[in-house]
Amino acid sequence: MRKRLIRMLVWPVPCCIVISLGFMSGRIFAAEKLIGIHSARVMSQSMPWIAQEAGLFRKYDLDFRLVYR
């Protein structure tokens, strides 16, 4: 009885989420500008810096700015 009650209460939540995402699919927008913030220039966080130096952000027309704080 208790498992049945839990199933009845849990299933409507994912169904409502899926249905609402279906209605919102035409209204989703992408970010125009991205900012990456790093606190240290170390090897473990070097991939965005390497991509910037290699010009990959310009190549794929991404407005991505790296900020060192």
C-alpha positions as CSV (number, residue, x, y, z in Angstrom):
1,M,0.0,0.0,0.0
2,R,2.8,2.4,0.9
3,K,4.8,1.7,-2.2
4,R,1.7,2.2,-4.3
5,L,1.1,5.6,-2.7
6,I,4.7,6.7,-3.3
7,R,4.5,5.6,-7.0
8,M,1.3,7.6,-7.4
9,L,3.0,10.7,-5.9
10,V,6.4,10.4,-7.7
11,W,5.3,9.8,-11.3
12,P,3.4,13.1,-11.9
13,V,6.5,15.2,-11.2
14,P,8.7,13.9,-14.0
15,C,5.8,13.8,-16.4
16,C,5.0,17.5,-15.7
17,I,8.7,18.4,-16.3
18,V,8.8,16.5,-19.6
19,I,5.6,18.1,-20.8
20,S,6.7,21.6,-19.8
21,L,10.0,21.2,-21.6
22,G,8.1,20.2,-24.7
23,F,6.1,23.4,-24.7
24,M,9.2,25.6,-24.0
25,S,11.4,24.1,-26.8
26,G,10.7,27.1,-29.0
27,R,11.6,29.6,-26.3
28,I,15.1,28.4,-25.4
29,F,17.9,30.9,-26.1
30,A,21.7,30.6,-26.0
31,A,24.0,32.8,-24.1
32,E,25.5,35.6,-26.2
33,K,28.6,36.0,-24.1
34,L,30.5,33.6,-21.8
35,I,33.0,34.5,-19.1
36,G,35.4,32.0,-17.5
37,I,36.9,33.0,-14.1
38,H,40.0,31.3,-12.8
39,S,41.8,31.9,-9.5
40,A,45.1,30.4,-10.5
41,R,47.0,29.7,-13.7
42,V,48.0,26.1,-13.0
43,M,48.3,23.1,-15.3
44,S,45.0,21.6,-14.1
45,Q,43.1,24.7,-15.3
46,S,45.1,25.4,-18.5
47,M,42.7,24.0,-21.2
48,P,40.8,27.3,-21.6
49,W,44.0,29.3,-21.8
50,I,45.5,27.0,-24.4
51,A,42.3,27.2,-26.4
52,Q,42.4,31.0,-26.3
53,E,46.0,31.1,-27.3
54,A,45.3,28.7,-30.2
55,G,42.5,30.9,-31.4
56,L,39.8,28.3,-31.1
57,F,37.2,30.7,-29.6
58,R,37.6,33.0,-32.7
59,K,37.6,30.0,-35.0
60,Y,34.2,28.8,-33.8
61,D,32.8,32.4,-33.3
62,L,32.5,32.2,-29.5
63,D,32.5,35.3,-27.4
64,F,34.4,33.8,-24.5
65,R,36.5,35.9,-22.2
66,L,38.8,34.5,-19.6
67,V,39.3,36.5,-16.4
68,Y,42.1,35.9,-13.9
69,R,41.2,36.9,-10.4
